[in-house]
Amino acid sequence: QVQLVDSGGGLVQPGGSLRLSCAASGSIFSIEGMYWYRQAPGKERELVAGISSGGSTNYADSVKGRFTISRANAKNTMYLQMNSLKPEDTAVYYCKAEVQRSSRGPYFSHWGQGTQVTVSS
């Protein structure tokens, strides 16, 4: 069984910073991609940032230069450092991981429960 727990959300003023964490645990042999998604009310869930096991990253245009994704592979943990936050960043943020449970086994996507980020004065 694999569990992803995302955390670190909260209320922050515009221009402020927040760091989200996503910790994977359970029957994990390896993790390839790890991703942050977000979903605001009335909008589709969108990919915010992703990072591979080798550290390659990609970002949505809306967050480039403000957000930084990283991971600590030994801990099966991923982070999203969010700076210069804007009201438009308000959403529930979800982590996702592509998890391999055993050597040469398939990869499955697993999702965290989501953490609320609210940017408001």
MMTF fields as JSON, N, C-alpha, C and O atoms, coordinates in Angstrom:
{
  "mmtfVersion": "1.0.0",
  "mmtfProducer": "UNKNOWN",
  "numBonds": 483,
  "numAtoms": 484,
  "numGroups": 121,
  "numChains": 1,
  "numModels": 1,
  "chainsPerModel": [1],
  "groupsPerChain": [121],
  "chainIdList": ["A"],
  "bondAtomList": [4, 2, 8, 6, 12, 10, 16, 14, 20, 18, 24, 22, 28, 26, 32, 30, 36, 34, 40, 38, 44, 42, 48, 46, 52, 50, 56, 54, 60, 58, 64, 62, 68, 66, 72, 70, 76, 74, 80, 78, 84, 82, 88, 86, 92, 90, 96, 94, 100, 98, 104, 102, 108, 106, 112, 110, 116, 114, 120, 118, 124, 122, 128, 126, 132, 130, 136, 134, 140, 138, 144, 142, 148, 146, 152, 150, 156, 154, 160, 158, 164, 162, 168, 166, 172, 170, 176, 174, 180, 178, 184, 182, 188, 186, 192, 190, 196, 194, 200, 198, 204, 202, 208, 206, 212, 210, 216, 214, 220, 218, 224, 222, 228, 226, 232, 230, 236, 234, 240, 238, 244, 242, 248, 246, 252, 250, 256, 254, 260, 258, 264, 262, 268, 266, 272, 270, 276, 274, 280, 278, 284, 282, 288, 286, 292, 290, 296, 294, 300, 298, 304, 302, 308, 306, 312, 310, 316, 314, 320, 318, 324, 322, 328, 326, 332, 330, 336, 334, 340, 338, 344, 342, 348, 346, 352, 350, 356, 354, 360, 358, 364, 362, 368, 366, 372, 370, 376, 374, 380, 378, 384, 382, 388, 386, 392, 390, 396, 394, 400, 398, 404, 402, 408, 406, 412, 410, 416, 414, 420, 418, 424, 422, 428, 426, 432, 430, 436, 434, 440, 438, 444, 442, 448, 446, 452, 450, 456, 454, 460, 458, 464, 462, 468, 466, 472, 470, 476, 474, 480, 478],
  "bondOrderList": [1, 1, 1, 1, 1, 1, 1, 1, 1, 1, 1, 1, 1, 1, 1, 1, 1, 1, 1, 1, 1, 1, 1, 1, 1, 1, 1, 1, 1, 1, 1, 1, 1, 1, 1, 1, 1, 1, 1, 1, 1, 1, 1, 1, 1, 1, 1, 1, 1, 1, 1, 1, 1, 1, 1, 1, 1, 1, 1, 1, 1, 1, 1, 1, 1, 1, 1, 1, 1, 1, 1, 1, 1, 1, 1, 1, 1, 1, 1, 1, 1, 1, 1, 1, 1, 1, 1, 1, 1, 1, 1, 1, 1, 1, 1, 1, 1, 1, 1, 1, 1, 1, 1, 1, 1, 1, 1, 1, 1, 1, 1, 1, 1, 1, 1, 1, 1, 1, 1, 1],
  "groupList": [{"groupName": "GLN", "atomNameList": ["N", "CA", "C", "O"], "elementList": ["N", "C", "C", "O"], "formalChargeList": [0, 0, 0, 0], "bondAtomList": [1, 0, 2, 1, 3, 2], "bondOrderList": [1, 1, 2], "singleLetterCode": "Q", "chemCompType": "L-PEPTIDE LINKING"}, {"groupName": "VAL", "atomNameList": ["N", "CA", "C", "O"], "elementList": ["N", "C", "C", "O"], "formalChargeList": [0, 0, 0, 0], "bondAtomList": [1, 0, 2, 1, 3, 2], "bondOrderList": [1, 1, 2], "singleLetterCode": "V", "chemCompType": "L-PEPTIDE LINKING"}, {"groupName": "LEU", "atomNameList": ["N", "CA", "C", "O"], "elementList": ["N", "C", "C", "O"], "formalChargeList": [0, 0, 0, 0], "bondAtomList": [1, 0, 2, 1, 3, 2], "bondOrderList": [1, 1, 2], "singleLetterCode": "L", "chemCompType": "L-PEPTIDE LINKING"}, {"groupName": "ASP", "atomNameList": ["N", "CA", "C", "O"], "elementList": ["N", "C", "C", "O"], "formalChargeList": [0, 0, 0, 0], "bondAtomList": [1, 0, 2, 1, 3, 2], "bondOrderList": [1, 1, 2], "singleLetterCode": "D", "chemCompType": "L-PEPTIDE LINKING"}, {"groupName": "SER", "atomNameList": ["N", "CA", "C", "O"], "elementList": ["N", "C", "C", "O"], "formalChargeList": [0, 0, 0, 0], "bondAtomList": [1, 0, 2, 1, 3, 2], "bondOrderList": [1, 1, 2], "singleLetterCode": "S", "chemCompType": "L-PEPTIDE LINKING"}, {"groupName": "GLY", "atomNameList": ["N", "CA", "C", "O"], "elementList": ["N", "C", "C", "O"], "formalChargeList": [0, 0, 0, 0], "bondAtomList": [1, 0, 2, 1, 3, 2], "bondOrderList": [1, 1, 2], "singleLetterCode": "G", "chemCompType": "PEPTIDE LINKING"}, {"groupName": "PRO", "atomNameList": ["N", "CA", "C", "O"], "elementList": ["N", "C", "C", "O"], "formalChargeList": [0, 0, 0, 0], "bondAtomList": [1, 0, 2, 1, 3, 2], "bondOrderList": [1, 1, 2], "singleLetterCode": "P", "chemCompType": "L-PEPTIDE LINKING"}, {"groupName": "ARG", "atomNameList": ["N", "CA", "C", "O"], "elementList": ["N", "C", "C", "O"], "formalChargeList": [0, 0, 0, 0], "bondAtomList": [1, 0, 2, 1, 3, 2], "bondOrderList": [1, 1, 2], "singleLetterCode": "R", "chemCompType": "L-PEPTIDE LINKING"}, {"groupName": "CYS", "atomNameList": ["N", "CA", "C", "O"], "elementList": ["N", "C", "C", "O"], "formalChargeList": [0, 0, 0, 0], "bondAtomList": [1, 0, 2, 1, 3, 2], "bondOrderList": [1, 1, 2], "singleLetterCode": "C", "chemCompType": "L-PEPTIDE LINKING"}, {"groupName": "ALA", "atomNameList": ["N", "CA", "C", "O"], "elementList": ["N", "C", "C", "O"], "formalChargeList": [0, 0, 0, 0], "bondAtomList": [1, 0, 2, 1, 3, 2], "bondOrderList": [1, 1, 2], "singleLetterCode": "A", "chemCompType": "L-PEPTIDE LINKING"}, {"groupName": "ILE", "atomNameList": ["N", "CA", "C", "O"], "elementList": ["N", "C", "C", "O"], "formalChargeList": [0, 0, 0, 0], "bondAtomList": [1, 0, 2, 1, 3, 2], "bondOrderList": [1, 1, 2], "singleLetterCode": "I", "chemCompType": "L-PEPTIDE LINKING"}, {"groupName": "PHE", "atomNameList": ["N", "CA", "C", "O"], "elementList": ["N", "C", "C", "O"], "formalChargeList": [0, 0, 0, 0], "bondAtomList": [1, 0, 2, 1, 3, 2], "bondOrderList": [1, 1, 2], "singleLetterCode": "F", "chemCompType": "L-PEPTIDE LINKING"}, {"groupName": "GLU", "atomNameList": ["N", "CA", "C", "O"], "elementList": ["N", "C", "C", "O"], "formalChargeList": [0, 0, 0, 0], "bondAtomList": [1, 0, 2, 1, 3, 2], "bondOrderList": [1, 1, 2], "singleLetterCode": "E", "chemCompType": "L-PEPTIDE LINKING"}, {"groupName": "MET", "atomNameList": ["N", "CA", "C", "O"], "elementList": ["N", "C", "C", "O"], "formalChargeList": [0, 0, 0, 0], "bondAtomList": [1, 0, 2, 1, 3, 2], "bondOrderList": [1, 1, 2], "singleLetterCode": "M", "chemCompType": "L-PEPTIDE LINKING"}, {"groupName": "TYR", "atomNameList": ["N", "CA", "C", "O"], "elementList": ["N", "C", "C", "O"], "formalChargeList": [0, 0, 0, 0], "bondAtomList": [1, 0, 2, 1, 3, 2], "bondOrderList": [1, 1, 2], "singleLetterCode": "Y", "chemCompType": "L-PEPTIDE LINKING"}, {"groupName": "TRP", "atomNameList": ["N", "CA", "C", "O"], "elementList": ["N", "C", "C", "O"], "formalChargeList": [0, 0, 0, 0], "bondAtomList": [1, 0, 2, 1, 3, 2], "bondOrderList": [1, 1, 2], "singleLetterCode": "W", "chemCompType": "L-PEPTIDE LINKING"}, {"groupName": "LYS", "atomNameList": ["N", "CA", "C", "O"], "elementList": ["N", "C", "C", "O"], "formalChargeList": [0, 0, 0, 0], "bondAtomList": [1, 0, 2, 1, 3, 2], "bondOrderList": [1, 1, 2], "singleLetterCode": "K", "chemCompType": "L-PEPTIDE LINKING"}, {"groupName": "THR", "atomNameList": ["N", "CA", "C", "O"], "elementList": ["N", "C", "C", "O"], "formalChargeList": [0, 0, 0, 0], "bondAtomList": [1, 0, 2, 1, 3, 2], "bondOrderList": [1, 1, 2], "singleLetterCode": "T", "chemCompType": "L-PEPTIDE LINKING"}, {"groupName": "ASN", "atomNameList": ["N", "CA", "C", "O"], "elementList": ["N", "C", "C", "O"], "formalChargeList": [0, 0, 0, 0], "bondAtomList": [1, 0, 2, 1, 3, 2], "bondOrderList": [1, 1, 2], "singleLetterCode": "N", "chemCompType": "L-PEPTIDE LINKING"}, {"groupName": "HIS", "atomNameList": ["N", "CA", "C", "O"], "elementList": ["N", "C", "C", "O"], "formalChargeList": [0, 0, 0, 0], "bondAtomList": [1, 0, 2, 1, 3, 2], "bondOrderList": [1, 1, 2], "singleLetterCode": "H", "chemCompType": "L-PEPTIDE LINKING"}],
  "groupTypeList": [0, 1, 0, 2, 1, 3, 4, 5, 5, 5, 2, 1, 0, 6, 5, 5, 4, 2, 7, 2, 4, 8, 9, 9, 4, 5, 4, 10, 11, 4, 10, 12, 5, 13, 14, 15, 14, 7, 0, 9, 6, 5, 16, 12, 7, 12, 2, 1, 9, 5, 10, 4, 4, 5, 5, 4, 17, 18, 14, 9, 3, 4, 1, 16, 5, 7, 11, 17, 10, 4, 7, 9, 18, 9, 16, 18, 17, 13, 14, 2, 0, 13, 18, 4, 2, 16, 6, 12, 3, 17, 9, 1, 14, 14, 8, 16, 9, 12, 1, 0, 7, 4, 4, 7, 5, 6, 14, 11, 4, 19, 15, 5, 0, 5, 17, 0, 1, 17, 1, 4, 4],
  "groupIdList": [1, 2, 3, 4, 5, 6, 7, 8, 9, 10, 11, 12, 13, 14, 15, 16, 17, 18, 19, 20, 21, 22, 23, 24, 25, 26, 27, 28, 29, 30, 31, 32, 33, 34, 35, 36, 37, 38, 39, 40, 41, 42, 43, 44, 45, 46, 47, 48, 49, 50, 51, 52, 53, 54, 55, 56, 57, 58, 59, 60, 61, 62, 63, 64, 65, 66, 67, 68, 69, 70, 71, 72, 73, 74, 75, 76, 77, 78, 79, 80, 81, 82, 83, 84, 85, 86, 87, 88, 89, 90, 91, 92, 93, 94, 95, 96, 97, 98, 99, 100, 101, 102, 103, 104, 105, 106, 107, 108, 109, 110, 111, 112, 113, 114, 115, 116, 117, 118, 119, 120, 121],
  "secStructList": [7, 3, 3, 3, 3, 3, 3, 7, 7, 3, 3, 3, 7, 6, 6, 7, 7, 3, 3, 3, 3, 3, 3, 3, 3, 3, 1, 7, 1, 3, 3, 3, 3, 3, 3, 3, 3, 3, 3, 7, 6, 6, 1, 7, 7, 3, 3, 3, 3, 3, 3, 7, 6, 6, 7, 7, 3, 3, 3, 7, 6, 6, 6, 6, 6, 6, 3, 3, 3, 3, 3, 3, 4, 4, 4, 6, 3, 3, 3, 3, 3, 3, 7, 1, 7, 7, 4, 4, 4, 7, 3, 3, 3, 3, 3, 3, 3, 3, 3, 3, 7, 1, 6, 6, 7, 7, 3, 3, 3, 3, 3, 7, 7, 7, 3, 3, 3, 3, 3, 7, 7],
  "xCoordList": [0.837, 0.0, 0.886, 1.911, 0.486, 1.225, 0.342, -0.837, 0.923, 0.217, 1.029, 2.252, 0.342, 0.942, 0.238, -0.989, 1.007, 0.462, 1.048, 2.257, 0.196, 0.654, 0.229, -0.829, 1.062, 0.851, 1.547, 2.281, 1.311, 1.991, 1.141, 1.593, -0.076, -0.944, -1.401, -1.199, -2.017, -2.507, -2.904, -3.016, -3.112, -3.483, -2.252, -1.518, -2.034, -0.878, -1.272, -2.16, -0.613, -0.879, -0.224, 0.783, -0.782, -0.109, 1.335, 1.645, 2.206, 3.627, 4.335, 5.564, 3.578, 4.155, 4.647, 4.596, 5.125, 5.701, 5.101, 4.605, 5.161, 4.664, 5.445, 5.858, 5.647, 6.305, 5.426, 5.043, 5.113, 4.328, 5.234, 6.315, 4.782, 5.519, 4.618, 3.406, 5.215, 4.507, 5.378, 6.462, 4.913, 5.671, 4.991, 3.816, 5.732, 5.235, 5.751, 6.909, 4.9, 5.292, 4.553, 3.614, 4.992, 4.368, 5.266, 6.49, 4.646, 5.373, 5.935, 5.316, 7.109, 7.734, 9.104, 9.977, 9.276, 10.596, 11.309, 12.481, 10.606, 11.165, 10.036, 8.892, 10.378, 9.443, 10.073, 11.186, 9.369, 9.859, 9.437, 10.103, 8.359, 7.934, 7.129, 6.367, 7.315, 6.487, 5.996, 6.73, 4.76, 4.113, 3.246, 2.731, 3.105, 2.131, 1.064, 1.365, -0.171, -1.321, -2.082, -1.9, -2.924, -3.812, -5.161, -5.276, -6.157, -7.497, -8.203, -8.381, -8.596, -9.351, -10.829, -11.178, -11.697, -13.138, -13.551, -13.19, -14.301, -14.792, -13.784, -14.089, -12.595, -11.562, -11.101, -11.278, -10.511, -9.944, -8.665, -7.965, -8.389, -7.112, -5.991, -6.061, -4.972, -3.88, -2.546, -2.358, -1.639, -0.289, 0.474, 0.558, 1.023, 1.786, 3.271, 3.942, 3.774, 5.193, 5.418, 4.624, 6.492, 6.861, 8.356, 9.122, 8.766, 10.183, 10.409, 9.663, 11.425, 11.762, 12.688, 13.169, 12.93, 13.849, 15.253, 16.008, 15.602, 16.908, 16.996, 18.07, 15.877, 15.89, 15.459, 15.481, 15.069, 14.564, 13.225, 12.383, 13.028, 11.83, 11.103, 11.689, 9.831, 9.051, 7.989, 7.561, 7.569, 6.644, 5.596, 5.85, 4.433, 3.437, 3.931, 4.613, 3.587, 4.035, 3.621, 4.341, 2.486, 1.959, 2.773, 2.636, 3.62, 4.377, 5.883, 6.641, 6.317, 7.752, 8.378, 7.845, 9.5, 10.192, 9.724, 10.378, 8.608, 8.07, 8.071, 8.296, 7.818, 7.75, 8.972, 9.519, 9.393, 10.502, 10.123, 9.77, 10.198, 9.921, 11.237, 12.228, 11.241, 12.432, 12.008, 10.837, 12.967, 12.663, 13.876, 15.02, 13.6, 14.62, 14.335, 13.484, 15.041, 14.721, 14.83, 14.02, 15.827, 16.003, 14.832, 14.582, 14.124, 12.966, 11.645, 10.583, 11.707, 10.494, 9.598, 8.383, 10.224, 9.527, 9.764, 10.859, 8.737, 8.782, 8.326, 7.516, 8.861, 8.535, 8.155, 8.575, 7.37, 7.077, 7.24, 6.418, 8.302, 8.526, 7.811, 8.103, 6.885, 6.067, 6.376, 6.152, 6.887, 7.209, 6.373, 5.78, 6.338, 5.597, 4.183, 3.713, 3.532, 2.209, 1.191, 1.225, 0.302, -0.746, -2.109, -2.218, -3.135, -4.476, -4.862, -5.609, -4.363, -4.654, -4.064, -4.444, -3.153, -2.582, -3.48, -3.204, -4.535, -5.446, -6.068, -6.68, -5.909, -6.4, -6.102, -5.378, -6.673, -6.241, -5.098, -5.225, -4.001, -2.822, -2.712, -2.84, -2.472, -2.384, -1.037, -0.541, -0.454, 0.744, 0.384, -0.608, 1.195, 1.04, 2.417, 3.394, 2.48, 3.735, 3.521, 2.526, 4.471, 4.494, 5.36, 6.581, 4.717, 5.366, 5.52, 4.58, 6.71, 6.998, 7.098, 7.906, 6.307, 6.267, 7.326, 7.693, 7.815, 8.842, 9.716, 9.353, 10.867, 11.798, 11.155, 10.591, 11.25, 10.743, 9.223, 8.658, 8.585, 7.14, 6.61, 7.374, 5.303, 4.704, 4.7, 4.848, 4.53, 4.361, 2.882, 2.133, 2.48, 1.117, 1.11, 1.989, 0.111, -0.049, -0.776, -1.78, -0.247, -0.879, -1.019, -0.16, -2.101, -2.431, -2.493, -2.918, -2.066, -2.27, -3.681, -4.449, -4.013, -5.377, -5.658, -6.817, -4.627, -4.771, -4.563, -4.906, -4.0, -3.809, -4.213, -3.833, -4.977, -5.543, -4.53, -3.909, -4.374, -3.569, -4.488, -5.161, -4.51, -5.329, -4.443, -3.753, -4.468, -3.676, -4.648, -5.384, -4.644, -5.622, -5.135, -4.385, -5.578, -5.307, -6.305, -6.225],
  "yCoordList": [-1.172, 0.0, 1.241, 1.281, 2.24, 3.484, 4.627, 4.705, 5.495, 6.67, 7.923, 7.94, 8.948, 10.253, 11.244, 11.341, 11.965, 12.975, 14.316, 14.524, 15.222, 16.564, 17.524, 17.372, 18.491, 19.389, 20.713, 20.862, 21.665, 22.943, 24.099, 25.244, 23.82, 24.887, 25.761, 25.44, 26.863, 27.783, 29.096, 29.221, 30.066, 31.41, 32.299, 32.351, 32.994, 33.866, 35.121, 35.087, 36.218, 37.466, 37.492, 36.818, 38.261, 38.419, 38.859, 39.723, 38.25, 38.515, 37.624, 37.625, 36.869, 35.992, 34.687, 34.467, 33.827, 32.554, 31.411, 31.588, 30.252, 29.045, 27.88, 27.917, 26.854, 25.653, 24.444, 24.15, 23.755, 22.542, 21.326, 21.33, 20.292, 19.043, 17.896, 17.936, 16.886, 15.675, 14.491, 14.315, 13.689, 12.538, 11.253, 11.028, 10.42, 9.124, 8.031, 8.056, 7.079, 5.977, 4.715, 4.757, 3.59, 2.317, 1.431, 1.464, 0.645, -0.31, 0.393, 0.412, 0.964, 1.754, 1.19, 1.094, 0.824, 0.459, 1.68, 1.919, 2.432, 3.653, 4.579, 4.157, 5.838, 6.836, 7.552, 8.068, 7.584, 8.311, 9.771, 10.556, 10.137, 11.521, 11.86, 11.04, 13.077, 13.625, 14.99, 15.739, 15.294, 16.45, 17.179, 16.584, 18.459, 19.259, 19.732, 20.294, 19.497, 20.005, 20.951, 20.938, 21.758, 22.579, 22.704, 22.584, 22.946, 23.11, 24.207, 24.115, 25.239, 26.328, 26.095, 25.377, 26.687, 26.506, 26.873, 27.935, 25.995, 26.239, 26.041, 26.296, 25.592, 25.393, 23.948, 23.205, 23.572, 22.243, 22.133, 23.116, 20.914, 20.672, 20.87, 20.369, 21.594, 21.894, 21.496, 21.514, 21.141, 20.807, 22.082, 22.982, 22.153, 23.312, 23.107, 23.974, 21.966, 21.676, 20.184, 19.459, 19.734, 18.338, 18.186, 19.07, 17.05, 16.765, 15.271, 14.459, 14.917, 13.521, 13.017, 13.788, 11.717, 11.146, 11.705, 11.759, 12.121, 12.705, 14.19, 14.778, 14.808, 16.211, 17.161, 18.376, 16.64, 17.515, 18.099, 17.396, 19.367, 20.057, 20.733, 21.054, 20.94, 21.755, 22.489, 22.027, 23.636, 24.501, 25.044, 25.25, 25.268, 26.026, 27.455, 27.996, 28.056, 29.419, 30.387, 31.341, 30.149, 31.06, 31.102, 32.035, 30.097, 30.05, 30.107, 30.131, 30.128, 30.184, 31.419, 32.525, 31.202, 32.291, 32.541, 33.27, 31.957, 32.149, 30.873, 30.906, 29.752, 28.468, 27.633, 27.717, 26.835, 25.919, 24.544, 24.396, 23.551, 22.185, 21.473, 21.689, 20.638, 19.877, 18.57, 18.371, 17.686, 16.418, 15.893, 16.167, 15.14, 14.414, 12.94, 12.355, 12.35, 10.987, 9.965, 9.043, 10.131, 9.188, 9.196, 8.21, 10.3, 10.43, 10.227, 10.249, 10.027, 9.961, 11.166, 11.046, 12.301, 13.528, 14.586, 14.701, 15.337, 16.401, 17.694, 17.69, 18.799, 20.104, 21.065, 20.912, 22.034, 23.138, 24.43, 24.763, 25.147, 26.45, 27.487, 27.649, 28.185, 29.158, 30.542, 30.824, 31.391, 32.756, 33.729, 33.361, 34.959, 36.012, 35.56, 35.718, 35.009, 34.435, 35.498, 36.634, 35.09, 35.95, 35.361, 34.154, 36.177, 35.636, 34.556, 33.636, 34.662, 33.669, 32.301, 31.306, 32.239, 30.962, 30.204, 29.051, 30.838, 30.196, 28.959, 29.036, 27.833, 26.561, 25.471, 25.681, 24.313, 23.115, 22.52, 22.287, 22.28, 21.727, 20.245, 19.829, 19.463, 18.015, 17.521, 17.989, 16.596, 15.959, 14.643, 14.001, 14.261, 12.999, 12.386, 13.089, 11.08, 10.376, 9.134, 8.425, 8.885, 7.657, 6.668, 6.808, 5.665, 4.777, 3.377, 2.808, 2.838, 1.459, 0.691, 1.042, -0.333, -1.069, -2.153, -2.545, -2.635, -3.669, -3.516, -2.846, -4.145, -4.075, -4.576, -5.669, -3.763, -4.085, -4.201, -4.658, -3.796, -3.774, -2.517, -1.628, -2.451, -1.285, -0.064, -0.181, 1.092, 2.324, 2.655, 2.496, 3.113, 3.545, 4.964, 5.365, 5.701, 7.046, 7.021, 6.329, 7.787, 7.938, 9.419, 10.231, 9.745, 11.136, 11.392, 10.537, 12.575, 13.033, 13.546, 13.647, 13.866, 14.274, 15.737, 16.153, 16.507, 17.914, 18.797, 18.43, 19.96, 20.944, 22.315, 22.702, 23.034, 24.306, 25.43, 25.607, 26.18, 27.394, 28.566, 28.59, 29.519, 30.71, 31.938, 32.151, 32.738, 33.967, 35.134, 35.362, 35.855, 36.919, 37.911, 37.566, 39.15, 40.166, 40.095, 40.886],
  "zCoordList": [0.0, 0.0, 0.0, 0.68, -0.759, -0.877, -0.406, -0.751, 0.374, 0.843, 0.52, 0.661, 0.093, -0.106, 0.804, 0.801, 1.568, 2.456, 2.07, 2.168, 1.632, 1.315, 2.421, 3.031, 2.656, 3.774, 3.515, 2.538, 4.392, 4.325, 3.85, 3.854, 3.444, 2.996, 4.145, 5.316, 3.787, 4.783, 4.162, 2.942, 5.012, 4.592, 4.604, 5.591, 3.504, 3.39, 2.624, 1.772, 2.932, 2.235, 0.865, 0.648, -0.062, -1.345, -1.169, -0.349, -1.952, -1.827, -0.836, -0.762, -0.08, 0.907, 0.321, -0.889, 1.203, 0.802, 1.598, 2.711, 1.001, 1.617, 1.038, -0.121, 1.835, 1.343, 1.582, 2.714, 0.513, 0.586, 0.603, 0.014, 1.282, 1.336, 0.928, 1.139, 0.349, -0.013, 0.348, -0.209, 1.27, 1.736, 1.305, 1.598, 0.613, 0.175, 1.092, 1.508, 1.402, 2.265, 1.855, 1.06, 2.409, 2.114, 1.275, 1.399, 0.427, -0.406, -1.633, -2.697, -1.464, -2.515, -2.847, -1.985, -4.09, -4.573, -5.137, -4.846, -5.929, -6.477, -6.894, -7.063, -7.055, -7.539, -8.714, -8.613, -9.817, -10.969, -10.857, -10.181, -11.497, -11.46, -10.218, -9.705, -9.75, -8.701, -9.18, -9.826, -8.858, -9.454, -8.43, -7.484, -8.646, -7.934, -8.909, -9.962, -8.542, -9.257, -8.34, -7.122, -8.932, -8.126, -8.819, -10.039, -8.015, -8.531, -7.75, -6.536, -8.469, -7.901, -8.172, -9.11, -7.371, -7.587, -9.006, -9.515, -9.63, -10.968, -12.078, -13.243, -11.738, -12.741, -12.758, -11.792, -13.869, -13.986, -13.166, -12.927, -12.748, -12.097, -13.108, -14.23, -12.711, -13.618, -13.012, -11.796, -13.885, -13.462, -13.158, -13.993, -11.971, -11.539, -11.786, -12.346, -11.369, -11.493, -11.405, -10.805, -11.999, -11.936, -11.811, -12.196, -11.266, -11.108, -11.275, -10.729, -12.02, -12.247, -11.156, -10.327, -11.166, -10.191, -10.335, -9.365, -11.543, -11.792, -11.545, -11.667, -11.198, -10.859, -11.957, -11.76, -13.106, -14.148, -13.733, -13.175, -14.001, -13.548, -14.692, -15.726, -14.486, -15.392, -14.593, -13.535, -15.109, -14.405, -15.353, -16.54, -14.818, -15.552, -15.728, -14.857, -16.848, -17.115, -16.014, -15.718, -15.419, -14.419, -13.132, -12.34, -12.919, -11.673, -11.885, -10.916, -13.111, -13.383, -12.747, -12.831, -12.121, -11.452, -10.046, -9.3, -9.662, -8.323, -7.495, -6.285, -8.153, -7.46, -7.786, -8.886, -6.837, -7.039, -6.506, -5.335, -7.366, -6.952, -6.675, -7.372, -5.671, -5.329, -4.692, -4.368, -4.516, -3.863, -3.13, -3.494, -2.103, -1.362, -1.583, -0.912, -2.514, -2.941, -1.818, -1.728, -0.968, 0.122, 1.088, 1.782, 1.129, 2.009, 1.288, 1.91, -0.027, -0.838, -0.583, -0.428, -0.545, -0.211, -1.287, -1.837, -1.567, -2.552, -1.9, -0.973, -2.401, -1.854, -2.973, -4.12, -2.618, -3.512, -2.729, -1.876, -3.028, -2.427, -3.262, -4.447, -2.656, -3.352, -2.804, -1.627, -3.664, -3.298, -4.119, -5.134, -3.668, -4.364, -4.697, -5.824, -3.724, -3.949, -4.335, -3.861, -5.199, -5.713, -5.369, -5.152, -5.318, -5.091, -6.093, -5.759, -7.307, -8.33, -8.01, -8.627, -7.064, -6.651, -5.682, -5.348, -5.237, -4.303, -4.936, -6.002, -4.278, -4.804, -3.79, -2.816, -4.038, -3.343, -4.145, -5.347, -3.484, -4.129, -3.804, -2.652, -4.843, -4.716, -5.214, -6.239, -4.509, -5.021, -5.692, -5.347, -6.641, -7.338, -7.532, -7.793, -7.403, -7.597, -8.441, -8.293, -9.328, -10.104, -9.347, -9.293, -8.761, -7.804, -8.374, -8.93, -8.228, -8.554, -7.248, -6.389, -7.084, -5.831, -5.715, -4.608, -6.834, -6.829, -8.052, -9.018, -7.996, -9.111, -10.397, -10.445, -11.426, -12.758, -12.805, -13.799, -11.758, -11.738, -12.396, -12.773, -12.53, -13.175, -12.255, -11.039, -12.858, -12.119, -12.031, -12.995, -10.871, -10.645, -10.1, -9.337, -10.505, -9.986, -8.653, -8.482, -7.717, -6.414, -6.101, -6.445, -5.453, -5.153, -3.666, -2.888, -3.284, -1.928, -1.743, -2.699, -0.517, -0.199, -0.52, -0.551, -0.755, -1.059, 0.154, 1.278, -0.09, 0.966, 0.435, -0.67, 1.225, 0.796, 0.929, 1.977, -0.143, -0.141, -0.445, -1.476, 0.444, 0.259, 0.345, 1.342, -0.699, -0.757, -0.735, -1.695, 0.347, 0.531, 1.57, 2.482, 1.414, 2.413, 3.556, 4.496]
}
